[in-house]
Amino acid sequence: MTTTRNLPWTPPNTEDIEPLPVGRWWDAVSAPAAVADRALELLGRDSGAVIQDNTYGKTYWLIGIGTAQSWCMRQIRVLTELADESTLLGVPPAAWGPEHQTYWRIPLGPDRYLTDPDHLAPALRQAVDDVLGPVPEGRQLCYRCQLPTDEPVPVTMEHSGSVASATIYACPAHARDYPRDAVTQAAAMRRALDQGRTR
């Protein structure tokens, strides 16, 4: 059984998820689950502890305070203390596993705590490219809210016969709700495989 006694910080609550302020013990980096899955493959043993939140389809890494404030990646969010407000992260008890909606996907332990940003940043950049594909040119309209987004996610391609005629985009908030298109998913997986072979 993994012990957390030797860690500089452990989740204080043993009964339920507790909202804790980022910037006090650690900052956090969030990624959509599909991007996080690929990033975890790329990181391998270089990943520290990871919180999986299946309620919102997010994955969180804990990192050193102030180590990723300049990051700018599609759908990747750095949670850090802000000057005028606090940011909270729901932290599950250390013992919670996949039987819960929010749990430690990679458990806390003396050898698994903070993730080194120098390993995490390139893994996330590669994962974003592999999963989300090339950056679309300019702003796009979200299929659902019909508002322009600076972070369009291609969710499907409209097909006419054997030719793809148009790509449908969503904003990050609505992308995970779109029914997955097999052609778009296959293309993303193919890109990931091809890029893996060329590295």
KEMI-367098 format. One line per field, with one value per residue: chain; residue in three letters; x, y, z of N, C-alpha, C in turn; residue number from 0. Coordinates in Angstrom, 2 decimals. Example, Ala and Ser with C-alpha at 12.3 -4.5 7.8 and 13.67 -1.06 7.14 Angstrom:
REM residues 2
c	[A A]
r	[ALA SER]
npx	[13.19 12.85]
npy	[-5.69 -2.25]
npz	[7.80 7.08]
capx	[12.30 13.67]
capy	[-4.50 -1.06]
capz	[7.80 7.14]
cpx	[13.20 12.90]
cpy	[-3.30 0.03]
cpz	[7.80 7.87]
k	[0 1]
REM end
This chain:
REM residues 199
c	[A A A A A A A A A A A A A A A A A A A A A A A A A A A A A A A A A A A A A A A A A A A A A A A A A A A A A A A A A A A A A A A A A A A A A A A A A A A A A A A A A A A A A A A A A A A A A A A A A A A A A A A A A A A A A A A A A A A A A A A A A A A A A A A A A A A A A A A A A A A A A A A A A A A A A A A A A A A A A A A A A A A A A A A A A A A A A A A A A A A A A A A A A A A A A A A A A A A A A A A]
r	[MET THR THR THR ARG ASN LEU PRO TRP THR PRO PRO ASN THR GLU ASP ILE GLU PRO LEU PRO VAL GLY ARG TRP TRP ASP ALA VAL SER ALA PRO ALA ALA VAL ALA ASP ARG ALA LEU GLU LEU LEU GLY ARG ASP SER GLY ALA VAL ILE GLN ASP ASN THR TYR GLY LYS THR TYR TRP LEU ILE GLY ILE GLY THR ALA GLN SER TRP CYS MET ARG GLN ILE ARG VAL LEU THR GLU LEU ALA ASP GLU SER THR LEU LEU GLY VAL PRO PRO ALA ALA TRP GLY PRO GLU HIS GLN THR TYR TRP ARG ILE PRO LEU GLY PRO ASP ARG TYR LEU THR ASP PRO ASP HIS LEU ALA PRO ALA LEU ARG GLN ALA VAL ASP ASP VAL LEU GLY PRO VAL PRO GLU GLY ARG GLN LEU CYS TYR ARG CYS GLN LEU PRO THR ASP GLU PRO VAL PRO VAL THR MET GLU HIS SER GLY SER VAL ALA SER ALA THR ILE TYR ALA CYS PRO ALA HIS ALA ARG ASP TYR PRO ARG ASP ALA VAL THR GLN ALA ALA ALA MET ARG ARG ALA LEU ASP GLN GLY ARG THR ARG]
npx	[0.84 0.52 2.18 1.56 2.80 5.40 5.33 5.51 3.05 -0.29 -3.59 -5.99 -8.52 -10.25 -12.64 -14.21 -14.31 -12.35 -12.36 -9.49 -7.13 -5.28 -1.80 -0.97 0.24 0.91 0.68 -1.65 -2.23 -4.55 -6.09 -8.08 -9.59 -8.94 -6.66 -5.02 -4.76 -3.09 -0.86 -0.04 0.79 3.04 4.58 5.10 6.95 7.70 5.68 4.11 1.88 -1.58 -4.77 -7.90 -10.84 -13.76 -16.31 -16.27 -14.63 -11.86 -8.32 -5.79 -2.58 -0.29 1.94 4.99 4.73 4.11 5.53 4.56 3.30 3.53 2.67 0.96 -1.30 -3.55 -6.62 -5.42 -5.10 -3.63 -3.74 -3.45 -2.54 -4.32 -4.08 -6.36 -8.34 -9.22 -8.36 -9.77 -9.22 -10.77 -9.93 -9.48 -9.72 -6.66 -6.76 -8.67 -9.73 -10.40 -13.06 -14.50 -15.87 -14.15 -10.78 -7.49 -5.68 -3.03 -1.59 -0.78 2.45 5.63 7.48 5.97 4.70 4.78 4.77 7.41 7.64 9.24 9.19 6.47 5.41 6.44 5.28 2.54 2.24 2.82 0.79 -1.52 -1.24 -1.33 -3.89 -5.79 -5.11 -3.97 -3.73 -6.64 -7.16 -7.60 -10.56 -13.35 -16.79 -18.67 -20.46 -22.60 -23.12 -22.91 -21.12 -18.14 -14.93 -11.63 -10.25 -10.87 -12.18 -11.90 -14.65 -16.08 -16.39 -18.31 -19.69 -19.85 -20.71 -17.77 -16.09 -14.77 -16.46 -16.79 -15.60 -16.72 -16.75 -16.19 -16.45 -14.16 -15.75 -18.02 -17.08 -16.63 -19.19 -20.11 -21.34 -19.15 -17.43 -16.61 -14.83 -13.36 -12.19 -10.65 -8.86 -7.46 -6.27 -4.67 -2.91 -1.55 -0.30 1.31 3.00 4.23 5.79 7.65 9.25]
npy	[-1.18 2.22 4.75 7.99 9.41 10.52 12.69 16.21 17.36 16.29 15.18 16.66 15.76 12.79 11.71 12.88 14.79 17.71 21.20 22.88 25.58 26.57 27.34 27.48 25.08 23.91 24.41 23.74 21.85 21.56 19.32 18.24 14.98 13.23 14.41 14.33 11.55 10.86 12.46 11.28 8.80 9.63 10.78 8.67 7.21 9.66 11.19 12.86 12.65 12.32 13.71 12.51 13.65 12.54 13.53 16.01 15.47 15.99 16.13 16.44 17.65 18.09 20.73 22.61 25.73 28.62 27.73 27.41 29.61 31.04 29.41 28.60 26.86 25.10 24.35 23.67 24.40 26.43 26.41 28.68 30.80 33.82 37.42 38.83 37.01 33.71 30.49 27.34 23.82 20.74 18.23 14.82 12.32 10.70 7.93 7.34 5.61 4.40 3.69 5.87 8.97 11.16 10.88 9.60 9.16 8.59 7.55 9.44 9.47 8.87 8.89 9.91 12.79 16.00 16.98 17.39 20.40 20.73 18.28 17.86 19.98 19.62 17.12 17.64 19.53 17.94 16.04 17.62 18.37 15.80 14.83 16.92 17.87 19.98 23.53 25.33 27.86 31.10 32.39 30.30 29.29 27.89 24.90 24.50 26.65 28.72 30.82 32.70 31.17 31.24 28.97 26.68 23.39 20.70 18.71 17.04 15.98 17.05 14.98 14.43 12.14 10.60 12.57 14.82 17.64 19.84 21.06 20.66 22.68 23.10 24.96 24.73 24.13 22.86 20.82 18.26 17.28 16.67 14.18 11.62 11.45 8.86 8.99 11.38 10.75 8.52 9.73 11.42 9.50 8.22 10.30 10.53 8.02 8.09 10.27 9.27 7.26 8.72 10.05]
npz	[0.00 -0.81 0.92 2.26 4.14 4.13 2.46 1.55 1.53 1.95 0.93 3.01 3.70 4.36 3.68 1.63 -1.47 -1.43 -1.78 -2.53 -2.24 -5.09 -5.54 -2.95 -1.89 -4.25 -7.83 -10.49 -13.49 -16.02 -18.35 -21.14 -21.04 -23.25 -24.40 -22.16 -21.81 -23.97 -23.34 -20.95 -21.90 -23.34 -21.30 -19.53 -16.96 -16.01 -15.03 -12.31 -9.48 -10.40 -10.81 -11.73 -13.12 -13.82 -13.95 -15.21 -17.33 -17.15 -16.47 -14.03 -13.27 -10.59 -10.00 -9.41 -7.67 -9.58 -11.83 -14.40 -15.49 -17.88 -19.90 -22.92 -24.39 -26.49 -25.02 -22.62 -19.28 -16.84 -13.46 -10.99 -8.21 -8.11 -8.16 -7.32 -6.65 -5.37 -6.60 -6.77 -6.42 -6.71 -4.60 -4.22 -1.55 -0.56 -0.80 -2.71 -5.60 -9.00 -8.59 -7.89 -9.17 -9.22 -8.72 -7.74 -10.42 -10.99 -8.20 -5.21 -3.74 -2.10 -4.21 -6.20 -6.75 -7.30 -10.76 -13.03 -14.71 -16.98 -18.21 -18.49 -20.12 -22.90 -23.42 -23.23 -25.30 -27.55 -27.26 -27.56 -30.28 -31.46 -30.72 -31.13 -33.60 -36.36 -35.77 -36.31 -38.79 -37.71 -35.96 -35.15 -35.44 -32.81 -33.03 -31.32 -29.40 -31.12 -30.98 -31.60 -31.25 -29.95 -29.57 -31.34 -31.63 -33.73 -34.31 -35.98 -39.44 -42.14 -44.60 -48.08 -50.16 -51.06 -50.28 -47.92 -46.92 -45.16 -42.04 -38.74 -35.91 -32.37 -29.32 -26.52 -24.23 -25.24 -26.81 -25.73 -25.47 -27.94 -30.17 -30.96 -34.04 -36.16 -38.35 -37.91 -35.43 -36.17 -37.94 -36.18 -34.52 -36.40 -37.09 -34.64 -34.49 -36.81 -36.21 -33.99 -35.11 -36.54 -34.74]
capx	[0.00 1.31 2.06 1.74 3.32 6.66 5.14 5.40 1.63 -1.24 -4.97 -6.38 -9.81 -10.24 -14.02 -14.86 -13.52 -12.22 -11.83 -8.27 -6.61 -4.02 -0.85 -0.52 1.19 1.22 -0.21 -2.18 -2.41 -5.67 -6.21 -9.20 -9.20 -8.31 -5.31 -4.28 -4.42 -1.91 0.26 0.43 1.57 4.33 5.34 5.52 7.29 8.03 4.51 3.85 0.51 -2.56 -6.18 -8.83 -12.20 -14.62 -17.53 -16.07 -13.71 -10.58 -7.21 -4.98 -1.25 0.20 3.28 5.52 4.07 4.71 6.44 3.95 2.41 3.62 2.23 -0.19 -1.59 -4.99 -7.40 -4.64 -5.28 -2.76 -4.45 -2.49 -3.13 -4.49 -3.93 -7.62 -9.30 -8.59 -8.76 -9.85 -9.21 -11.37 -8.93 -10.07 -8.88 -5.51 -7.06 -9.71 -9.34 -11.36 -14.46 -15.09 -15.84 -12.91 -9.86 -6.07 -5.36 -1.70 -1.68 0.28 3.41 6.91 8.15 4.97 4.04 4.73 5.32 8.38 7.09 10.11 8.74 5.04 5.12 6.56 4.32 1.23 2.26 2.72 -0.54 -2.49 -1.11 -1.77 -5.32 -6.63 -4.72 -3.41 -4.50 -7.44 -6.85 -8.56 -11.64 -14.40 -18.03 -19.02 -21.69 -23.69 -23.49 -22.84 -20.26 -16.78 -13.97 -10.22 -9.70 -11.81 -11.85 -12.63 -15.37 -16.48 -16.38 -19.49 -19.25 -20.75 -20.14 -16.48 -15.26 -15.11 -16.74 -16.68 -15.28 -17.56 -15.94 -16.86 -15.60 -13.74 -16.81 -19.01 -16.44 -16.77 -20.59 -20.46 -21.22 -17.90 -17.47 -15.60 -13.81 -12.50 -11.39 -9.66 -7.83 -6.63 -5.45 -3.69 -1.87 -0.76 0.54 2.33 3.98 5.00 6.78 8.67 10.08]
capy	[0.00 3.46 5.64 9.40 10.06 11.23 13.79 17.54 17.72 15.22 15.66 16.66 15.13 11.36 11.27 13.41 15.77 18.99 22.30 23.44 26.69 26.39 28.39 27.38 23.97 23.54 24.86 22.57 21.98 20.71 18.98 17.34 13.59 12.62 14.97 13.81 10.14 10.84 13.04 10.28 7.82 10.25 11.01 7.42 7.29 11.04 11.89 12.80 12.27 12.87 13.62 12.32 14.10 12.04 14.31 17.09 15.04 16.70 15.49 17.48 17.39 19.07 21.20 23.62 27.05 29.61 27.13 27.27 30.75 31.57 28.42 28.94 25.71 24.89 23.57 23.40 25.50 26.46 26.93 29.27 31.85 35.11 38.53 39.34 35.96 32.41 29.41 26.11 22.54 19.66 17.19 13.65 11.66 10.00 6.51 7.13 5.06 4.54 3.43 7.20 9.84 11.94 9.98 9.72 8.25 8.15 7.85 10.14 8.64 9.55 9.04 10.43 13.95 17.04 16.64 18.36 21.11 20.54 17.05 17.96 20.90 19.04 16.02 18.23 20.12 16.84 15.44 18.55 18.21 14.46 14.61 17.98 18.16 21.31 24.68 25.93 29.26 32.10 32.00 29.49 29.26 26.65 24.35 24.48 27.97 29.66 31.94 32.48 30.71 31.30 27.63 25.75 21.97 20.01 17.58 16.12 16.50 16.71 14.20 14.33 11.05 10.16 13.74 15.63 18.97 20.91 20.64 21.28 23.03 23.40 25.60 23.69 23.75 22.00 19.77 16.91 16.86 16.33 12.75 11.41 11.02 7.82 9.42 12.36 10.04 7.69 10.63 11.85 8.36 8.00 11.33 10.19 6.87 8.53 11.12 8.39 6.53 9.60 10.66]
capz	[0.00 -0.90 2.09 1.95 5.35 3.90 1.52 2.15 1.57 1.62 1.01 4.41 3.92 4.04 3.48 0.43 -2.23 -0.72 -2.61 -1.93 -3.06 -5.81 -5.21 -1.56 -1.83 -5.63 -8.89 -11.20 -14.94 -16.44 -19.77 -21.43 -20.82 -24.43 -24.49 -21.01 -22.06 -24.84 -22.60 -19.99 -22.68 -23.67 -20.06 -18.89 -15.53 -15.64 -14.48 -10.88 -9.16 -11.34 -10.43 -12.84 -12.81 -14.89 -14.01 -16.18 -18.38 -16.98 -15.77 -13.39 -12.71 -9.62 -10.38 -8.51 -7.72 -10.48 -12.81 -15.73 -15.72 -19.25 -20.87 -23.75 -25.24 -26.69 -24.05 -21.41 -18.32 -15.66 -12.29 -10.08 -7.38 -8.77 -7.22 -6.80 -6.30 -5.20 -7.49 -5.99 -7.12 -5.93 -4.36 -3.58 -0.54 -1.12 -1.03 -3.72 -6.89 -10.11 -8.21 -7.70 -10.36 -9.10 -8.00 -8.09 -11.53 -10.56 -6.76 -4.48 -3.03 -1.92 -5.51 -7.15 -6.17 -8.33 -12.07 -13.51 -15.88 -18.15 -18.86 -18.78 -21.22 -24.24 -23.57 -23.50 -26.65 -28.51 -27.11 -28.18 -31.73 -31.84 -30.50 -31.68 -34.97 -36.61 -35.29 -37.38 -39.09 -37.23 -35.07 -35.75 -34.67 -32.14 -33.60 -30.35 -28.86 -32.24 -30.65 -32.09 -30.26 -30.32 -29.39 -31.96 -31.62 -34.80 -33.72 -37.05 -40.80 -42.94 -45.77 -49.23 -50.94 -50.52 -50.06 -46.75 -47.46 -44.17 -40.68 -37.71 -34.75 -31.10 -28.31 -25.57 -23.30 -25.88 -27.62 -25.14 -25.57 -29.32 -30.44 -31.68 -35.42 -36.34 -39.32 -37.25 -34.42 -36.86 -38.47 -35.05 -34.08 -37.45 -36.92 -33.46 -34.85 -37.76 -35.53 -33.09 -35.91 -37.08 -33.69]
cpx	[0.89 1.09 2.29 2.35 4.56 6.53 5.08 3.95 0.81 -2.66 -5.47 -7.66 -9.75 -11.62 -14.62 -13.91 -13.51 -11.69 -10.66 -7.72 -5.31 -3.10 -0.39 0.54 1.72 0.32 -0.70 -2.31 -3.54 -5.65 -7.45 -8.71 -8.47 -6.88 -4.45 -3.87 -3.15 -0.68 0.82 1.21 2.97 5.20 5.88 5.78 7.66 6.84 4.47 2.42 -0.47 -3.97 -7.02 -10.22 -13.11 -15.95 -17.43 -15.09 -12.38 -9.58 -6.31 -3.64 -0.96 1.63 3.73 4.85 4.85 5.58 5.85 3.07 2.44 3.14 1.00 -0.40 -3.10 -5.57 -6.62 -4.77 -4.31 -3.55 -3.42 -3.18 -3.18 -4.45 -5.26 -8.67 -8.58 -9.18 -8.70 -9.81 -9.81 -10.40 -9.58 -9.17 -7.79 -5.83 -8.07 -9.12 -10.47 -12.81 -15.22 -15.00 -14.58 -11.98 -8.42 -5.76 -3.95 -1.62 -0.50 1.19 4.71 7.66 7.20 4.22 3.91 5.33 6.25 7.82 7.94 9.80 7.29 4.75 5.29 5.58 2.93 1.18 2.09 1.33 -1.62 -2.44 -1.67 -3.29 -6.18 -6.28 -4.18 -4.34 -5.31 -7.07 -7.96 -9.62 -12.67 -15.64 -18.24 -20.37 -22.87 -24.10 -23.47 -22.07 -18.87 -15.86 -12.56 -9.55 -10.64 -11.28 -12.61 -13.31 -15.87 -16.32 -17.67 -19.00 -20.31 -20.15 -18.84 -15.57 -15.73 -15.30 -16.56 -16.36 -16.19 -16.70 -16.82 -15.89 -15.21 -14.86 -17.80 -18.40 -16.68 -18.20 -20.98 -20.34 -20.02 -18.12 -16.31 -14.48 -12.83 -11.62 -10.31 -8.53 -6.90 -5.72 -4.35 -2.55 -0.96 0.19 1.67 3.40 4.82 6.08 7.93 9.55 11.36]
cpy	[1.25 4.30 7.07 10.15 10.91 12.39 15.13 18.00 16.47 15.78 15.56 15.89 13.66 10.83 11.71 14.37 17.09 20.05 22.97 24.54 26.32 27.54 28.36 26.28 23.64 24.35 23.60 22.89 21.03 20.51 18.14 15.89 12.97 13.12 14.42 12.35 10.05 11.40 12.04 9.17 8.36 10.43 9.73 7.63 8.70 11.82 11.75 12.36 13.01 12.65 13.50 12.74 13.70 12.78 15.38 16.71 15.75 15.85 16.60 16.93 18.46 19.43 22.24 24.97 27.99 29.05 27.05 28.45 31.27 30.58 28.91 27.80 25.54 23.93 23.15 24.62 25.35 27.12 27.40 30.36 33.16 36.22 38.91 38.27 34.64 31.42 28.12 24.89 21.50 18.49 16.02 13.12 10.82 8.55 6.27 6.67 5.17 4.19 4.74 7.99 10.71 11.14 10.24 8.69 7.70 8.54 8.66 9.14 9.38 9.79 9.59 11.57 15.01 16.51 17.76 19.07 20.95 19.24 17.19 18.83 20.26 17.88 16.57 18.85 19.04 16.22 16.32 18.41 16.87 14.30 15.65 18.33 19.57 22.41 25.24 27.40 30.16 31.53 31.18 29.58 27.90 26.17 24.50 25.88 29.06 30.93 31.66 32.06 30.81 29.94 26.60 24.32 21.32 18.77 16.60 16.79 16.09 16.04 14.27 13.29 10.61 11.33 14.48 17.06 20.09 20.32 21.38 21.48 23.24 24.18 24.52 23.22 22.77 20.84 18.38 16.39 16.40 14.83 12.52 10.84 10.05 8.26 10.40 11.68 9.21 8.55 11.10 10.72 8.08 9.02 10.97 9.04 7.29 9.37 10.30 7.65 7.42 10.23 9.89]
cpz	[0.00 0.36 1.66 3.12 5.09 2.91 2.22 2.27 1.27 1.69 2.45 4.70 3.52 3.69 2.14 -0.29 -1.47 -1.68 -1.91 -2.83 -3.78 -5.44 -3.76 -1.40 -3.23 -6.55 -9.58 -12.68 -15.32 -17.95 -19.96 -21.39 -22.02 -24.60 -23.35 -21.21 -22.90 -24.12 -21.60 -20.68 -22.94 -22.43 -19.46 -17.41 -15.07 -15.08 -12.98 -10.66 -10.08 -10.79 -11.70 -12.38 -13.95 -14.98 -15.10 -17.30 -18.35 -16.21 -15.26 -12.92 -11.67 -10.01 -9.36 -8.71 -8.65 -11.58 -14.22 -16.09 -17.15 -20.30 -21.63 -24.74 -25.34 -25.66 -22.81 -20.51 -17.16 -14.54 -11.29 -9.26 -8.16 -7.73 -6.56 -6.48 -6.09 -6.18 -6.69 -6.91 -6.19 -5.81 -3.64 -2.46 -1.21 -1.49 -2.16 -5.05 -7.89 -9.78 -7.95 -9.01 -10.39 -8.21 -8.44 -9.17 -11.38 -9.09 -6.25 -3.81 -2.90 -3.24 -6.58 -6.51 -7.25 -9.63 -12.51 -14.76 -17.13 -18.88 -19.32 -19.99 -22.60 -24.47 -23.90 -24.89 -27.72 -28.47 -27.74 -29.69 -32.19 -31.78 -31.20 -33.12 -35.13 -36.10 -36.46 -37.57 -38.56 -36.30 -35.86 -34.88 -34.06 -32.70 -32.64 -29.88 -29.94 -31.92 -31.20 -30.94 -30.80 -30.19 -30.01 -31.93 -32.78 -34.23 -34.76 -38.40 -41.47 -44.21 -46.86 -50.16 -50.29 -50.18 -48.80 -47.22 -46.45 -42.81 -39.72 -36.47 -33.52 -30.23 -27.31 -24.63 -23.92 -26.66 -27.04 -25.22 -26.97 -29.54 -31.35 -33.07 -35.65 -37.28 -38.67 -36.20 -35.08 -37.41 -37.36 -34.58 -35.11 -37.34 -35.76 -33.77 -35.78 -37.09 -34.58 -33.85 -36.36 -36.02 -33.52]
k	[0 1 2 3 4 5 6 7 8 9 10 11 12 13 14 15 16 17 18 19 20 21 22 23 24 25 26 27 28 29 30 31 32 33 34 35 36 37 38 39 40 41 42 43 44 45 46 47 48 49 50 51 52 53 54 55 56 57 58 59 60 61 62 63 64 65 66 67 68 69 70 71 72 73 74 75 76 77 78 79 80 81 82 83 84 85 86 87 88 89 90 91 92 93 94 95 96 97 98 99 100 101 102 103 104 105 106 107 108 109 110 111 112 113 114 115 116 117 118 119 120 121 122 123 124 125 126 127 128 129 130 131 132 133 134 135 136 137 138 139 140 141 142 143 144 145 146 147 148 149 150 151 152 153 154 155 156 157 158 159 160 161 162 163 164 165 166 167 168 169 170 171 172 173 174 175 176 177 178 179 180 181 182 183 184 185 186 187 188 189 190 191 192 193 194 195 196 197 198]
REM end
